[in-house]
């Protein structure tokens, strides 16, 4: 699969994995539509992409606002043409014990990480079905397969993404629509510093595991290889996280003991 000339819409494109994907797709000559809440940061990514991309446009979007999501989808289809690939990359993490996390934070994590992707998919899918062509790419997480301390609602939202898009993949199998779920492990982004604490504040610290983690550029390259191969699912991570996924499948009791040993006292 070549991405040259493909119309690709990326949410969460202002930083991290989303920005890495934008830059990689630009280098391959794609038409880019970049979305996130922070328009100023989107404009910076757009500037990095313009020299190589077939085109790069910005569409600010708050995925927690269903009406705004539906309006953005309508605008994208009318003004930018059919979407060949929709990449759901927007998300926010969590650093708080379940017992210390407010209901508002629990709901915000689900709105941003899960419901936003579902709403946007529902808005774009009819046009893909009408064309009998399209590719949905959802960036979940290794946390979508393994629950770990301080991330209860984040893990729940990422688990939900996997379940929803596994079901959707089966439903649209005969309609020319491909669905790829990506499960990144530790990637060197700002995800921990921007994570919610239990009261809705920002964690403001970089996790030790992220300081020498895979770069967003390498992560984006591995994601795009999986998309090009039309894989249903791909784990993009270092060996430690990949081993945890295998343990969850084949030796869950051992994994649960290991996770407990790292839980806050």
C-alpha positions as CSV (number, residue, x, y, z in Angstrom):
1,X,0.0,0.0,0.0
2,X,1.3,3.4,-1.0
3,X,0.2,6.5,1.0
4,X,0.9,8.9,-1.8
5,X,-2.2,10.8,-2.7
6,X,-4.2,9.2,0.1
7,X,-6.5,11.5,2.1
8,X,-5.7,10.9,5.7
9,X,-7.4,12.4,8.7
10,X,-5.5,12.3,12.0
11,X,-6.9,13.2,15.4
12,X,-4.5,14.0,18.2
13,X,-2.2,15.4,15.5
14,X,-0.8,18.3,17.6
15,X,1.9,16.2,19.4
16,X,3.3,12.7,20.2
17,X,2.3,9.8,18.0
18,X,-0.2,11.8,16.0
19,X,2.4,14.4,15.1
20,X,4.8,11.6,14.2
21,X,2.3,10.0,11.9
22,X,1.6,13.4,10.2
23,X,5.3,13.9,9.5
24,X,5.8,10.4,8.2
25,X,2.7,10.5,6.0
26,X,3.8,13.9,4.7
27,X,7.1,12.4,3.6
28,X,5.1,9.9,1.6
29,X,3.0,12.5,-0.2
30,X,-0.3,12.1,1.5
31,X,-3.1,14.7,1.7
32,X,-3.3,15.4,5.4
33,X,-6.2,16.7,7.6
34,X,-4.9,17.4,11.1
35,X,-7.2,17.7,14.1
36,X,-6.7,18.4,17.8
37,X,-8.0,20.9,20.3
38,X,-4.8,23.1,20.3
39,X,-4.9,25.0,17.0
40,X,-1.5,26.7,17.6
41,X,0.2,23.4,18.0
42,X,-1.6,22.0,15.0
43,X,-0.2,24.9,12.9
44,X,3.3,24.0,14.0
45,X,2.9,20.4,12.8
46,X,1.2,21.7,9.6
47,X,4.3,23.8,8.9
48,X,6.6,20.8,9.3
49,X,4.5,18.8,6.8
50,X,3.7,21.4,4.1
51,X,7.0,20.9,2.2
52,X,6.5,17.2,1.5
53,X,2.8,16.5,1.8
54,X,0.4,16.7,-1.2
55,X,-1.5,19.0,1.1
56,X,-1.8,19.6,4.9
57,X,-4.8,21.3,6.4
58,X,-5.9,22.0,9.9
59,X,-9.4,21.3,11.4
60,X,-9.5,22.0,15.1
61,X,-11.7,19.6,17.0
62,X,-12.8,18.8,20.5
63,X,-13.8,15.2,20.5
64,X,-15.7,15.5,23.8
65,X,-18.4,17.6,21.9
66,X,-20.5,15.2,19.8
67,X,-22.2,18.1,17.8
68,X,-18.8,19.5,17.0
69,X,-17.6,16.1,15.9
70,X,-20.5,15.6,13.5
71,X,-20.1,19.1,12.1
72,X,-16.3,18.5,11.6
73,X,-17.0,15.2,9.8
74,X,-19.5,16.9,7.5
75,X,-17.1,19.8,6.8
76,X,-14.2,17.3,6.1
77,X,-16.2,15.3,3.6
78,X,-17.5,18.4,1.8
79,X,-14.4,20.5,1.7
80,X,-11.6,17.9,1.6
81,X,-13.1,15.0,-0.3
82,X,-13.5,11.4,0.7
83,X,-11.4,10.1,3.6
84,X,-9.3,7.2,2.7
85,X,-7.8,6.6,6.1
86,X,-9.1,7.9,9.5
87,X,-6.5,7.6,12.3
88,X,-7.8,8.0,15.8
89,X,-4.8,9.1,17.8
90,X,-6.3,11.6,20.3
91,X,-6.2,10.6,24.0
92,X,-5.2,11.5,27.5
93,X,-3.8,9.2,30.2
94,X,-4.3,9.0,34.0
95,X,-2.0,8.9,37.1
96,X,-4.3,8.3,40.1
97,X,-5.5,5.4,42.2
98,X,-9.1,4.3,41.4
99,X,-10.3,5.2,44.9
100,X,-8.9,8.7,44.6
101,X,-10.3,9.4,41.1
102,X,-13.4,11.6,40.8
103,X,-16.4,10.7,38.7
104,X,-15.7,13.7,36.5
105,X,-12.2,12.4,35.7
106,X,-13.5,8.9,35.0
107,X,-16.1,10.3,32.6
108,X,-13.6,12.7,30.9
109,X,-11.2,9.8,30.2
110,X,-14.0,7.8,28.6
111,X,-15.2,10.8,26.6
112,X,-11.8,11.7,25.2
113,X,-10.3,8.2,24.7
114,X,-13.4,6.2,23.7
115,X,-16.6,8.1,22.9
116,X,-14.9,10.7,20.7
117,X,-13.4,8.0,18.5
118,X,-16.8,6.2,18.3
119,X,-18.7,9.4,17.4
120,X,-16.2,10.4,14.7
121,X,-16.2,6.8,13.2
122,X,-20.0,6.8,13.1
123,X,-19.9,10.2,11.3
124,X,-17.4,9.1,8.7
125,X,-18.3,5.5,8.2
126,X,-21.4,6.0,5.9
127,X,-19.3,7.7,3.3
128,X,-16.8,4.9,3.4
129,X,-19.6,2.3,3.1
130,X,-21.1,4.2,0.1
131,X,-17.7,4.1,-1.6
132,X,-17.0,0.5,-0.5
133,X,-13.5,1.7,0.5
134,X,-11.8,3.1,3.6
135,X,-9.5,2.3,6.4
136,X,-10.1,3.0,10.1
137,X,-7.0,3.0,12.4
138,X,-7.4,3.3,16.1
139,X,-4.5,3.8,18.4
140,X,-5.4,2.0,21.6
141,X,-2.5,0.9,23.9
142,X,-0.9,-2.1,25.6
143,X,-3.0,-0.7,28.4
144,X,-6.0,-1.8,26.4
145,X,-4.9,-5.3,27.0
146,X,-3.3,-5.1,30.5
147,X,-4.7,-3.2,33.5
148,X,-2.0,-1.5,35.6
149,X,-2.1,0.6,38.8
150,X,-2.8,4.3,38.6
151,X,-4.5,4.0,35.2
152,X,-7.8,2.3,35.9
153,X,-10.2,4.4,33.8
154,X,-7.5,5.0,31.1
155,X,-7.1,1.2,30.8
156,X,-10.9,0.8,30.7
157,X,-11.3,3.3,27.8
158,X,-8.5,1.6,25.9
159,X,-10.0,-1.9,26.5
160,X,-13.3,-0.5,25.2
161,X,-11.7,0.8,22.0
162,X,-10.3,-2.7,21.3
163,X,-13.7,-4.3,21.9
164,X,-15.6,-1.8,19.8
165,X,-13.3,-1.9,16.8
166,X,-13.0,-5.7,16.9
167,X,-16.7,-5.8,16.5
168,X,-16.8,-3.2,13.8
169,X,-14.1,-5.0,11.9
170,X,-16.3,-8.1,11.6
171,X,-19.3,-6.0,10.7
172,X,-17.7,-4.2,7.7
173,X,-15.5,-7.1,6.5
174,X,-17.5,-7.5,3.3
175,X,-17.9,-3.8,2.6
176,X,-14.3,-3.0,1.6
177,X,-13.5,-1.3,4.9
178,X,-10.4,-2.3,6.9
179,X,-9.9,-1.8,10.6
180,X,-6.5,-1.8,12.2
181,X,-6.0,-1.5,16.0
182,X,-2.6,-0.3,17.2
183,X,-1.4,-1.1,20.8
184,X,1.7,1.1,21.6
185,X,3.7,0.4,24.6
186,X,6.1,3.0,26.1
187,X,6.6,5.8,23.6
188,X,8.7,8.9,24.3
189,X,5.8,11.5,24.3
190,X,4.3,13.9,26.8
191,X,1.6,11.4,27.8
192,X,2.5,11.2,31.4
193,X,3.1,14.9,32.0
194,X,-0.3,15.7,30.5
195,X,-2.1,12.8,32.3
196,X,-5.1,13.6,34.6
197,X,-4.7,13.2,38.3
198,X,-7.6,12.1,40.5
199,X,-9.0,15.7,40.8
200,X,-8.6,16.6,37.2
201,X,-5.2,18.3,37.5
202,X,-2.2,17.5,35.3
203,X,0.4,15.0,36.6
204,X,3.2,17.2,35.3
205,X,6.0,14.5,35.5
206,X,7.7,12.3,32.9
207,X,7.5,8.6,33.8
208,X,10.9,7.0,34.1
209,X,9.9,4.4,31.5
210,X,9.4,7.1,28.9
211,X,12.8,8.7,29.1
212,X,14.5,6.1,26.9
213,X,11.4,4.7,25.2
214,X,10.7,4.3,21.5
215,X,10.6,7.6,19.6
216,X,7.3,8.9,18.1
217,X,9.0,8.7,14.7
218,X,9.8,5.0,14.9
219,X,6.4,4.3,16.4
220,X,4.8,6.1,13.4
221,X,6.8,4.1,11.0
222,X,5.8,0.8,12.6
223,X,2.2,1.9,12.7
224,X,2.2,2.7,9.0
225,X,3.8,-0.6,8.1
226,X,0.9,-2.3,9.9
227,X,-1.6,-0.1,8.1
228,X,0.0,-0.7,4.7
229,X,-0.2,-4.5,5.4
230,X,-3.8,-4.1,6.5
231,X,-3.1,-5.9,9.7
232,X,-6.1,-6.2,12.0
233,X,-3.9,-5.5,15.1
234,X,-0.3,-4.6,15.8
235,X,1.6,-4.2,19.1
236,X,4.1,-1.4,18.7
237,X,6.4,-1.6,21.7
238,X,9.7,-2.6,23.2
239,X,10.3,-6.2,24.4
240,X,9.1,-5.7,27.9
241,X,5.6,-4.6,27.0
242,X,5.4,-7.2,24.2
243,X,6.3,-9.9,26.7
244,X,3.5,-8.6,29.1
245,X,1.0,-9.0,26.3
246,X,2.1,-12.6,25.8
247,X,2.0,-13.3,29.5
248,X,-1.6,-11.9,29.7
249,X,-2.7,-14.4,27.1
250,X,-0.7,-17.5,28.1
251,X,0.2,-17.0,31.8
252,X,-2.1,-14.4,33.3
253,X,-1.6,-15.4,36.9
254,X,2.2,-14.7,36.6
255,X,1.5,-11.3,35.0
256,X,-1.0,-10.4,37.7
257,X,1.6,-11.2,40.4
258,X,4.2,-9.1,38.6
259,X,1.8,-6.1,38.3
260,X,0.9,-6.4,42.0
261,X,4.5,-6.2,42.9
262,X,4.8,-2.8,41.3
263,X,1.5,-1.4,42.8
264,X,1.8,1.6,45.1
265,X,1.8,0.7,48.7
